[in-house]
Every structure is written in structure tokens, then in C-alpha cells.
Amino acid sequence: MSHNEEVSYGGSERRQCKRIRKSFVMRFRQKDDAEGGWSMVTTKNLSAKGAMFTYNKPLPKDSFLDLKINFPNINGPIECMAKILRFEKYPNSLLFNTAVTFTDIAESAKNIINETAESFYLRKADRIEP
């Protein structure tokens, strides 16, 4: 599978926001593990509603994560909470694609992501068609 291909799944298309295929550095920790440290990953794609990233182990479905997303042109990371929707083993790899939906994110952060998605959406290489 090439980097530009999206992993397919059997569900229906439910995207409500434009999703951009762009790598952003993101840190996360499991919400129920306050003692645990932060893990660093990069996004595979991102929208104002959620993200997909690759991680080296499966994370429990329906569990919650604290996220910090480094975003260009803003001071400090976007901080939010997300719920794990699904994970899929990446073919021929020890990695897992992990899809999350944002459950607690500031409206201003959503606007920043949406504006960035709109600008990247004009560049066909960075968009994912619904």
C-alpha cells in the first residue's frame, strides 16, 4: 500500500468535514492513565471532527485520549480529547492505523483546522475525496 492510499473499511461514508492528508506531530496519552507518559505520533489525516494516526500497538476501542496537536502558525498545540473509533493492523507491518473522533475540542481549534483543511483541499494531493 502506498502512503497516498486510504485504508478501506466496510462502513458507510460518514465524514462531515473535509479531511486533509497531511502529517502533523501529535502527542497523546490515555485518559484513564494519568501516570502514563505522552506518546508522539504523526497524523495520516486530520479534520475538525477527528484524525487518523499510526501507532505501534492497538489502543482499546472506545477509550479516551488527551491530545496535543502541533499546528502551523499558532502559538502552542491544539489540545483536545478524543475517543478511539477503530484500529486496523497496517498490512505487512507491526503498526496499527488508529481512527479517533474529537469529543472535546474548542470551537476556535475546529475553525483553525477547517480553515487549514480548506486551503489544503485546493491542492489535490492533500485531500481525501468523500
WOWOCOR-V554903 format. One record per helix or strand of 3 or more residues. SS is the DSSP state (a for helix, b for strand). FROM is the first residue (numbers start at 0). LEN is the number of residues. If there is no record, write none. Layout:
{{SS | FROM | LEN} {SS | FROM | LEN}}
//
This chain:
{{b | 24 | 6} {b | 38 | 8} {b | 49 | 6} {b | 63 | 6} {b | 77 | 12} {b | 95 | 9} {a | 106 | 15} {a | 123 | 3}}
//
